């Protein structure tokens, strides 16, 4: 059996395609010990299984078997320390062919085998790489196309990608597209029965936007909250209003992970005393819209919302929502040690970019970017952005060591932990910067 291999390599940002003929290794009967999947068919798509309609798909962790309208079947499987194997079932002889290696490698397989079929053409994808099965990204992503009697397969290898996410195959089987995406690009590898593989095409990926069904007023099923979701850029801003005695208003910034899922990126308490219930949600959460566009739910919380008419308070919200800040109001302002020295000022000049400014002995002034925890009480210095000295001579304490901050429950003090020791800071009596 012969398989044509087309290798896609990236050299200095340019994709180079190298084509060649590779003769596959053939071995028959049951697989040798250690193979990932048996060569004899024990799956539900075995020789006696009912055929399925054309244009079907199949996948499996170690192998996949797909049935064609003419009762033929094709199996593609991982073969341990050998590569990717293929065999096919002939309904006339009621026998499977010997297993042939259509791609050879000793690398670990991962992400399963996926098959698509239409018009007598079968397309397969598989991935390989060192420690790939343990979660490392694949080093080699394989696209394979077989036609006719499946004695020849055309193979494309693409290096250093996360694999092909989708396969689109024409009803006639004349054309196949393998598609993957990054945050910025949509990459398509095209195959045709006449020309084989073309060079991969890269196009800017259209930005993901929240569905229009997200926006508007919603009420919780248990009556505890209402929320208004407003459009901002490709995402949105959700404003939660508590409906109980402990009045709390919480603003949340949403970025779309898909049209129907918004991830929380910033959470800010607008009104109400800080407590376990205020702000209403932590920073790690996802707001989800059902397919019908009639219900909102969460990844963590069990609360659900349904559409509602806006009330007076919700109608008074600005039509164009402002960005959401990330630092709880109890943090903002000036702080100092209990003896009045070494002042600290916490501010958020831009949404999502809070800073800490230190004023110490010897006219030392230093500033660092910080990030907050989900509950608003812990405050940590961003490790990749250490404090920068703004004024003063460089010394062992300029810029100072930073450590982690923990805010007290009443918001009147916070503890700064440095090298295993705790420094307690209180509100500064001096005018704030």
C-alpha positions, 0 to 999 in steps of 0.5 A, spaced: 500 500 500 502 506 498 500 513 501 502 520 499 505 524 504 505 532 504 509 535 510 507 542 512 513 546 515 514 553 518 520 556 516 521 563 518 514 564 518 513 561 511 509 555 510 513 550 506 510 544 503 514 538 501 511 532 497 513 525 497 511 518 496 511 513 502 510 506 502 506 503 508 508 497 512 503 492 512 501 487 518 495 482 518 491 478 524 490 480 531 495 486 533 501 485 537 501 486 544 502 493 546 498 496 540 493 501 542 487 498 539 486 491 536 486 489 529 480 485 529 473 489 530 470 488 536 466 495 536 459 496 534 461 498 527 463 491 526 462 487 520 455 485 521 453 492 524 448 496 520 450 501 515 449 508 516 448 514 512 453 518 508 456 524 511 457 521 517 462 522 522 466 517 527 471 518 533 474 514 538 480 515 543 484 510 540 481 508 534 474 510 529 470 505 525 466 509 519 461 505 515 459 507 508 452 507 504 455 501 500 456 497 506 464 498 506 467 500 512 474 504 514 478 503 521 483 508 522 487 507 529 493 508 533 499 503 533 503 503 539 510 506 537 509 505 529 504 510 527 497 511 524 494 504 521 488 503 516 484 497 514 477 496 510 472 492 510 469 489 503 462 487 504 463 482 498 468 478 501 466 479 508 473 480 510 477 486 513 484 488 509 490 487 513 492 493 517 497 498 513 501 504 516 499 510 513 503 514 517 509 512 521 512 515 527 514 513 534 511 519 538 505 518 543 498 519 540 493 524 543 486 527 542 483 521 539 482 519 532 476 522 528 473 520 521 468 523 516 466 520 510 462 522 504 461 521 496 466 515 497 471 519 501 474 518 508 478 524 511 481 522 518 485 527 523 490 524 529 495 528 533 502 525 535 507 528 540 512 527 546 508 526 552 502 528 548 497 523 551 499 526 558 497 533 556 502 536 552 501 540 546 501 535 539 508 536 535 505 533 529 498 534 527 496 529 521 490 530 516 489 524 511 484 522 506 483 516 502 478 514 496 477 509 491 479 502 494 483 505 500 489 502 498 492 509 497 492 515 502 494 522 502 497 525 508 499 532 510 503 533 517 503 540 520 507 541 525 507 545 532 499 546 532 494 544 537 491 539 531 485 540 526 478 542 530 473 541 524 473 537 518 468 539 512 467 534 506 463 535 500 457 531 499 460 528 492 467 527 496 471 531 491 473 536 496 475 536 504 477 542 508 481 541 515 480 547 519 483 550 526 483 556 529 487 561 534 485 567 537 487 571 531 487 566 525 482 561 522 487 556 518 484 552 513 487 546 509 484 544 503 484 537 499 481 536 492 481 529 488 484 533 482 489 537 486 491 533 492 493 538 498 493 546 497 497 550 501 494 552 508 490 558 508 490 563 514 485 569 514 483 573 520 478 570 525 472 574 526 471 576 533 466 572 537 461 577 540 455 575 545 449 573 542 443 579 542 439 575 546 444 576 552 442 583 552 436 586 557 433 585 563 433 578 567 430 576 574 432 570 578 427 564 579 428 564 586 426 572 586 433 574 590 436 578 584 435 581 578 440 583 572 441 587 566 446 585 561 448 591 556 453 590 550 460 593 551 464 592 545 464 584 543 462 583 550 458 586 555 457 589 562 452 585 567 449 589 573 446 585 578 441 588 583 439 584 590 432 584 592 433 582 599 434 587 605 442 587 604 442 591 598 447 590 594 449 592 587 455 589 583 457 590 576 461 585 572 465 585 565 463 580 560 468 577 555 465 572 550 468 565 550 462 563 545 456 567 542 452 564 548 458 564 554 460 570 557 466 570 562 467 574 568 473 578 567 472 584 573 467 584 579 466 591 582 461 592 588 457 598 587 453 599 593 452 595 599 457 593 605 462 588 603 460 581 605 460 574 603 454 576 599 456 582 596 459 583 591 454 578 589 459 573 585 466 571 585 471 573 579 471 566 577 464 565 573 461 564 567 454 566 565 451 562 560 445 563 555 441 557 553 440 555 546 433 558 546 435 564 548 430 564 554 434 563 560 441 565 563 445 560 568 452 560 571 458 555 571 458 555 579 452 558 581 445 554 581 441 560 580 438 561 573 434 567 570 429 568 565 427 574 561 423 580 565 421 587 563 426 592 566 424 596 572 425 604 573 432 603 576 434 598 570 431 603 565 435 609 569 442 605 567 446 609 562 445 606 555 453 605 554 455 602 560 462 604 563 468 599 563 468 595 570 473 596 575 476 590 579 479 593 586 474 593 591 472 600 594 475 598 601 482 597 598 482 604 595 486 610 598 492 611 603 494 607 608 500 607 613 504 603 618 501 604 625 507 608 627 505 613 621 511 611 617 512 608 610 505 610 607 502 606 601 496 608 596 492 603 592 489 606 586 486 604 579 487 609 574 485 604 569 480 599 569 483 592 570 490 596 572 490 597 579 497 600 582 500 600 589 505 606 590 510 606 596 513 612 600 518 610 604 525 612 608 530 616 604 525 619 599 524 613 596 517 612 592 516 606 588 510 603 584 507 596 582 501 593 578 497 588 583 492 583 582 486 582 586 483 575 588 476 572 587 473 574 594 476 581 594 480 580 600 487 578 598 491 582 594 497 580 590 503 583 587 503 581 579 509 577 579 511 579 572 511 586 574 515 588 580 515 594 583 519 600 580 523 605 583 520 612 581 524 617 586 530 616 591 537 612 591 537 605 590 538 601 596 536 594 599 529 597 601 528 602 595 524 599 591 521 595 597 519 588 598 512 587 596 509 581 599 501 579 599 496 583 602 490 581 606 484 586 607 480 585 614 473 584 614 471 591 616 476 594 611 479 598 616 486 595 616 490 590 612 496 585 613 502 585 608 506 579 609 513 579 607 518 574 608 514 570 613 513 577 617 506 581 618 506 588 617 499 591 619 497 598 615 491 602 617 488 608 614 492 614 613 490 620 616 494 624 611 491 627 605 490 622 599 495 622 593 
